[in-house]
Amino acid sequence: MKRVSKTRLFALLFLLVAGGCTETDVEEDNIPLHALKEVDAGFILNVLANRTPVTRSITFTPDGTLESDTLAVGAEDSVRTKAAAPLSEMQESQIASLWVGQYDVETGMRLFNQYIPSMTGTTVNLKLKQSQTGSRSRVYFVSNAGDLGAIATEAILKKHTLAYTSTAEGLPDNNLCKMMGYWEGEVAAGGVRNIMVELTRLIAAITFTYSTSADFTFRPTSLVLKNAPTVSQVEAPTEQLTTGGISYNTYTGTVNQTGATTYWYLPENMAGTVIDANAVDSEKKKTGRGVTNATCIELTGTAVQGGVTYGDVTFRFYPGSDKNNYDIVRNSRYTMNVTLIGIDVSDERITVGEIPPIEVDPTEMPAKKGGEKEIQITARPGQPWVFDMPAWLSALLDSQNIPSGATITHQGPANVMFRAVEANPRAESRSVSFNIEVNGVDQEIMIVQAGSILTKGNDITLDAEAGSEGASSFTATEGLQWLASLSGDGWLDWSASNPGSSGTEAQDEAQPLKVKTTAVNPRAQVRSGKITVKAGASVGDAGYTNLKQEIVVEQMGAVVSSSTVNMNAEVASNQLSAFTATAGLDWAASITNGDWFTLTGTTSGYPTTGSIQNITFDVSLNLLSTSRTGEISIRAGDVIDGPIGTITINQDASEFSTTNATTTIDAAATAASTGSVTATTGLAWTISPETDNGITVSPTSGMGNAALTFMASVNTGAERVGSFTVAVTGTNPVRTVTVTATQVAEIPACVGNLQVCKTDGGLMNFNSANNIYCSSLVAEGHSDWRLPTRGELGTIFTYRLSLQSVIGFTPFRTDYYHWSSTPGGNYDRWIRIFTNGLEGSDLDGNSNIARCVRIR
């Protein structure tokens, strides 16, 4: 495809002006247009490719702007738009309508014009006016611009303006590019055939791409193309159009947090190239000075650099071909790739509208060594500032360490990390202030370091023994010097495992302090010492106590344990009692209560062992009916203030009681009854009287437990009780108990008023039974006994069973007859056998059972 250079175009125009005819010459050979002969002409239209695009890549950094311009030939380049779906290659080159105008080269007068409203290809056949006497014609082709009508002269045509509008999507109106081309030559009588005509687009394209770096935050709020002309001229102008009612539009672009690409179409804008005083030597200074209505791109938003948020930050770009050229040339493509990494204040294309003041967080810098406080210096990017570091601060700026006493010189915004090179030596906060001139304003910055702290740990309690260990701690602001000292009257010292008692710099953790006792506490009272901890200024300045703490150390008082021994009432020897006392002390034991026991064995010594120690003692018999208590006191350590323990001796009361006769004594005194004395072993006792109420007891004296036997004479009367006093020997007051035995009263065996003797006399003859045995019988307390009559003997047999149920009644014998006192029968006397009750009679000299009776 043939390209027409700008130089060639200007040369042709120059020749046209230099070799053209005057108006008079034309008039001399004037031939009316309608008289000119028409001949056939055929043209093939070809759309000229874009001019070599100007591609500019710009990277903005806080330290400067990096640019590279490239000229990349791209025969396949196409004009792009800001639309989401740009025109295709075919659309960009489409010829939808065509206006054709023929002008005489010498006179510049119109010879012919025609408007073709619809083109179906790139070939056009016309009826042109035949040239006269070898004159040349210039045939203009203007596509997609509508019917220009009959424009009288070529000069008017060249300056004729064409309105430019865009669609809502940003594409050229009707998605068509206005184009212009021409052919110059002789239109001979035989016509012209297959003439190639190249069309040039009358618009330029700007492609603007921007992106941001992860290290730079830019929030765009607007992207605009300013000063986009609303008309184009048929012939490319050499300077900015100022006639024809030209105006300028502002077009918006796409904004996005991470970046976007925007495409714009616009007519050429020959704003010009500046020289002399307006010329610049760097793209950074290309600001539009010396030109008017130059087309530019403005990207505006909020930027965050160095931790500072800047408002109304505008990046402005003039797409012209170099740093002093502001022209937008038709059929050209301007590609700008902008990468935003930071703001370079020396780049005059950047303006910053809002700059926040320096704000210092009121939070205090930590008191520790290495405590940090960050301050954001909100200088305009590139604005220099300087200040001197105070003695106790260093700073970190852009990864560079600024030592104390040094001077910081910097440009633009920055995060300055101030760091304490030493801990605050006092508990009170301290501050330093300095001035920084930022953006032409002198601003004061104050850094306050918090006061240091010293916090003591728990107080310490140690056991009373020597060698007891305990631990506490303290926490001081990191970096402070510290010192710990002891006071304790010689009994307190540092433990062998104590990590230290002083340091040049406290750590960021609790510092342990370990102590031990060097001597046993000989007193019962707690004794106190202390650990004095000092930090910072308090170490070297005795008058400054705000970083001083005291940890109380107490040693427990010595102790002697108490114990109790429970004893039986018996005599006991070499009994053990125990005590435990704090180890390492003298000790002595004594009886402080009780005369009934004595200490044996060791009663004093050294040292106490801290374990069980024994004291032996003897105990006498407790004669009392109540328990008794004695005390042994153990004193250890100091004879006045040493601890005292008590061993309590409890002895039970001695046992002393009796058991009465376990059975009653038969009235006939045929059997004895038993009782008992229960007494603690070794307890002596006596019984008095020996006989009471016909009942005797045996034995009448003893020691400890004993069985008692009670005897009684025949009881012929009512029931009777014998009472005996049992007394402990040697007690004062007298200690006695009573023991008793009971003898039952006589219980007669009677049928009606007939009393039957409970026992029989055995076998004997009648004379012995009646005259001797019964007459002399004194039984059951009576002496009027006799043999029963025959009838009485029958009654006795009848009631024999009930009689035999009486206590002490001897059962009737059934193997012999019993005597009656009634004579008769076949022999001397009536008798009855108790087997079946049969009666009989027997001689008085024979032997039968004698059972006496009496009338009550």
ROSEKOL-921920 format. One record per residue (C-alpha): residue in three letters; x, y, z. Coordinates in steps of 0.5 Angstrom, whole numbers, plus 500, padded with zeros to 3 digits. Layout:
# residues N
alaXYZ/...
END
This chain:
# residues 856
met500500500/lys503507498/arg504512503/val504519502/ser509523507/lys507529510/thr513533506/arg511531500/leu504533501/phe507540503/ala511540497/leu505539492/leu501545496/phe507549495/leu508547487/leu500548487/val501555490/ala507557486/gly505555479/gly498556479/cys494561474/thr492568476/glu484570476/thr485574470/asp489568466/val483564467/glu478569465/glu481569458/asp480562457/asn474561460/ile469556458/pro463555461/leu462548465/his457546461/ala460546455/leu466542457/lys466535454/glu465529459/val469523459/asp469517463/ala474516469/gly474510473/phe478510480/ile480505485/leu479507492/asn484505497/val484507505/leu491509507/ala494505513/asn495509520/arg501513520/thr507510524/pro504510531/val507514537/thr508509543/arg510512550/ser511508556/ile511512563/thr513510570/phe512514575/thr516513582/pro517517588/asp524518586/gly523520579/thr519519572/leu522513567/glu520514560/ser521511554/asp518513547/thr518507541/leu516508534/ala513501532/val511501525/gly505497524/ala501496518/glu496492521/asp495498526/ser487500527/val484506530/arg481504537/thr476507541/lys474507548/ala468503546/ala468496549/ala467493542/pro472497537/leu471498530/ser473492526/glu479493521/met473493515/gln469498519/glu475502520/ser476502512/gln469502510/ile467507505/ala459508506/ser458515502/leu463519497/trp463526495/val467527489/gly470534486/gln474536480/tyr478542480/asp482545475/val489545478/glu491552474/thr485556476/gly483552482/met475553480/arg470547480/leu469543474/phe465538477/asn462535483/gln458529485/tyr455525491/ile454518491/pro450517498/ser451509498/met458506496/thr458498495/gly465497494/thr472501493/thr471502485/val468509483/asn466511475/leu465518474/lys464523468/leu469528469/lys470534465/gln475533459/ser481538460/gln483543455/thr489544452/gly493539456/ser491543463/arg491538469/ser485537474/arg485535481/val480530483/tyr478530491/phe474524494/val471525501/ser468519504/asn463518510/ala462526510/gly455527507/asp454531501/leu459537501/gly455540495/ala458545490/ile464548493/ala466553488/thr474553489/glu479548491/ala482553496/ile475554499/leu474546499/lys481545503/lys479550508/his472547509/thr471544516/leu467537517/ala463537524/tyr465531528/thr461527533/ser462521537/thr457515539/ala455514546/glu460508546/gly465513544/leu466511537/pro465516531/asp458517529/asn455512525/asn461508526/leu465511520/cys471514519/lys471521515/met477520510/met480524504/gly484523498/tyr485526491/trp488525484/glu492530480/gly492529472/glu490530465/val483528464/ala484526456/ala479525451/gly479518452/gly478518459/val482515465/arg482508467/asn483504474/ile486510477/met489508484/val487513490/glu489513497/leu484515502/thr487518509/arg483518515/leu481525518/ile481523525/ala487520530/ala486515536/ile489516543/thr490509547/phe491511554/thr493505559/tyr494506566/ser496501572/thr498501579/ser503498583/ala502494589/asp507499593/phe503505591/thr495506592/phe492510587/arg484511587/pro482514581/thr476519581/ser476521574/leu479520567/val478525562/leu481527555/lys480535554/asn480540548/ala478535543/pro476539537/thr469538534/val471539527/ser476537522/gln478541516/val478537509/glu486539508/ala490537514/pro492544517/thr499546519/glu496550525/gln491550530/leu484551527/thr481558529/thr475559525/gly469556523/gly466556529/ile471551532/ser469548539/tyr472543544/asn469537548/thr471534554/tyr471526554/thr471521560/gly474515560/thr474509564/val477509572/asn478503576/gln482501582/thr487497579/gly488500572/ala484501565/thr485502558/thr481508554/tyr481509547/trp479516544/tyr477518537/leu478526535/pro480530530/glu487533529/asn489538533/met495542531/ala496546537/gly503547535/thr510546537/val513551542/ile520554542/asp525559545/ala522561552/asn517556552/ala521550550/val523545555/asp528540556/ser524534559/glu517531558/lys517532566/lys516539564/lys511538558/thr505542561/gly502546555/arg505552556/gly506557550/val500553547/thr492554547/asn487548547/ala492543547/thr489536547/cys491533554/ile489527558/glu488528566/leu487522571/thr485525577/gly484521584/thr487520591/ala494517592/val497514598/gln504515598/gly509514604/gly503513608/val500519607/thr493520603/tyr493526598/gly487528595/asp486531588/val492528585/thr492530577/phe497526572/arg496530566/phe499528559/tyr500531552/pro500526547/gly504530542/ser510527538/asp516530543/lys517534549/asn515540545/asn510538540/tyr503538542/asp500537535/ile495531534/val496529527/arg490526523/asn491518521/ser495518527/arg495513533/tyr498515540/thr499510545/met501512552/asn502506557/val502509564/thr505505571/leu503509577/ile508507583/gly509514586/ile509521586/asp515525583/val514532585/ser519534580/asp514532574/glu511538573/arg505534570/ile503532577/thr499537581/val497535588/gly491539591/glu490536598/ile496535603/pro494533610/pro498536616/ile503532620/glu499528625/val502525631/asp499520635/pro498522642/thr500515644/glu506515648/met513512645/pro514505650/ala519507655/lys523501654/lys530501650/gly528500643/gly521503644/glu518505637/lys513511635/glu512512628/ile510519625/gln508520618/ile511526615/thr506529610/ala510533606/arg508534598/pro512529594/gly519532593/gln518537598/pro525537602/trp525537610/val530537615/phe531536622/asp536534628/met535528632/pro535528639/ala540525644/trp536519646/leu533517639/ser535514633/ala530513627/leu529509621/leu527512615/asp527508608/ser530502611/gln536507613/asn538508620/ile539515623/pro543515629/ser542519635/gly545526634/ala545526627/thr541530622/ile535527617/thr535530610/his529528606/gln524529601/gly517528600/pro512524605/ala515519609/asn514514615/val519516620/met520510625/phe523513632/arg526508636/ala529510643/val536508644/glu535508651/ala530506656/asn527512660/pro531512666/arg525515670/ala518514672/glu516520669/ser515521662/arg520525658/ser519529651/val523532646/ser520537640/phe523539634/asn520543628/ile520541621/glu518546615/val514542611/asn510545605/gly512552607/val509551614/asp514550620/gln510545624/glu512542631/ile513535632/met513532639/ile515525641/val513523648/gln516517651/ala512514657/gly515513664/ser519507666/ile516502671/leu518497676/thr513492679/lys515488684/gly513481685/asn510477691/asp513478698/ile517471700/thr515467706/leu521462708/asp520456713/ala524457720/glu529452718/ala536454716/gly537453708/ser530455707/glu529458700/gly524462696/ala523466690/ser520473688/ser521477682/phe521484679/thr519487672/ala522493670/thr522497663/glu526493658/gly533496658/leu534499665/gln539498669/trp537495676/leu540493683/ala537488688/ser540488695/leu538484702/ser537486709/gly535481714/asp540482720/gly545476718/trp540471717/leu538472709/asp542471703/trp542470696/ser541463694/ala546459690/ser541459684/asn540466684/pro541468677/gly544475679/ser543481683/ser544487678/gly544488671/thr546493666/glu539492662/ala533489664/gln530484660/asp523484657/glu521479662/ala520478670/gln527478673/pro527472678/leu530473685/lys532467690/val534468697/lys535463703/thr535463710/thr542462713/ala540461720/val534458724/asn529462727/pro530461735/arg523465736/ala516463735/gln515470732/val516471725/arg522475723/ser522480717/gly527482712/lys527485705/ile529485698/thr530493695/val530493688/lys532499684/ala532501677/gly534507672/ala535513676/ser534510683/val540506682/gly545512682/asp541517685/ala539516693/gly534521693/tyr530519687/thr525513689/asn520513684/leu523507681/lys525503688/gln521497690/glu521493697/ile520486697/val518483704/val522477706/glu519473712/gln522467716/met516464719/gly517463727/ala520456730/val514451732/val514446737/ser508441735/ser503439741/ser501432741/thr496428746/val497421749/asn491417752/met492412757/asn488407761/ala487408768/glu492402770/val499403772/ala504404766/ser511405766/asn516408760/gln510411756/leu512414750/ser510421748/ala512425742/phe513432739/thr516435733/ala520442733/thr523446728/ala530443727/gly536446730/leu534448736/asp535447744/trp530444747/ala527442754/ala521438757/ser518439764/ile511437767/thr507443768/asn500440770/gly499433774/asp503430780/trp500423778/phe506422773/thr513423772/leu518424767/thr523419765/gly529418760/thr532425757/thr528431758/ser532436754/gly537436749/tyr540439742/pro539440737/thr531439735/thr531434729/gly525437725/ser522430726/ile519426731/gln522426738/asn520422744/ile519423752/thr518417756/phe514418763/asp511413768/val503413770/ser500411777/leu493408778/asn488413777/leu483411783/leu478416781/ser471415778/thr473421773/ser479422768/arg484426769/thr489430765/gly496432765/glu501437761/ile508436759/ser511443756/ile516443751/arg520449750/ala525450744/gly530455742/asp530462745/val529461753/ile524467753/asp521468746/gly522461743/pro516456741/ile512452746/gly509445745/thr504441749/ile504434750/thr497432753/ile496426758/asn489424758/gln488418763/asp481414764/ala477414770/ser478407773/glu473402773/phe469400779/ser462397779/thr458391782/thr453386779/asn448384784/ala446377785/thr444374779/thr439369782/thr434370788/ile436366794/asp431360795/ala427362801/ala429355804/ala436357803/thr438351799/ala442354794/ala447360794/ser447366789/thr453369785/gly454377783/ser461380782/val466386783/thr468389776/ala475394778/thr481396774/thr487392775/gly490393781/leu484397784/ala483395792/trp477394795/thr473392801/ile466390803/ser462391809/pro458389813/glu460381812/thr452379813/asp446383812/asn439381813/gly441374814/ile445374807/thr452373807/val457375802/ser464372800/pro470375799/thr469381803/ser476384800/gly480384793/met483387788/gly481388781/asn475384778/ala472378783/ala466374783/leu462374789/thr458369793/phe451370797/met449365802/ala442366806/ser439362812/val432360811/asn427365810/thr420364813/gly418370812/ala417376806/glu422377801/arg429380804/val435383801/gly442384803/ser445390801/phe453391802/thr458397801/val464396796/ala469401798/val475403794/thr481403798/gly485409800/thr480414796/asn479421798/pro473422798/val471415799/arg469412793/thr463406794/val458402790/thr453398793/val452390791/thr445386793/ala442379794/thr435378794/gln432372798/val425370796/ala419369801/glu416363802/ile411360797/pro406355800/ala403349796/cys396350798/val389347796/gly384351799/asn387353806/leu391346806/gln398347806/val402341803/cys409341805/lys414342799/thr418336801/asp417329803/gly420326809/gly421319805/leu419312807/met418311814/asn413307819/phe406311821/asn409312828/ser416315826/ala412319821/asn406322825/asn409323832/ile416324830/tyr417327823/cys411331822/ser411333830/ser418336830/leu418339823/val420346822/ala419347815/glu417354811/gly417357817/his412353821/ser412348826/asp405345826/trp405340821/arg402333821/leu400327817/pro394329812/thr387325813/arg384320808/gly380326805/glu385331805/leu390326802/gly385325796/thr384332795/ile392333795/phe392327789/thr386331786/tyr391337785/arg397334785/leu399337778/ser398344781/leu402343787/gln408340784/ser408347779/val410351786/ile417353786/gly421348790/phe416343791/thr418336790/pro414332786/phe410326789/arg413319789/thr409315785/asp412308787/tyr410308794/tyr404309798/his403316802/trp401315809/ser394318812/ser392319819/thr385316818/pro385309821/gly381304817/gly381299812/asn383292812/tyr389294816/asp391300821/arg391306817/trp389309810/ile394310805/arg394312797/ile398311791/phe399317787/thr400313780/asn393312779/gly390315786/leu388308789/glu387307796/gly389302801/ser390300808/asp397298811/leu400296818/asp402302822/gly409298822/asn410298815/ser414304811/asn410309806/ile412316804/ala410321810/arg408328806/cys406333812/val400338812/arg398344816/ile392348816/arg393356814/
END
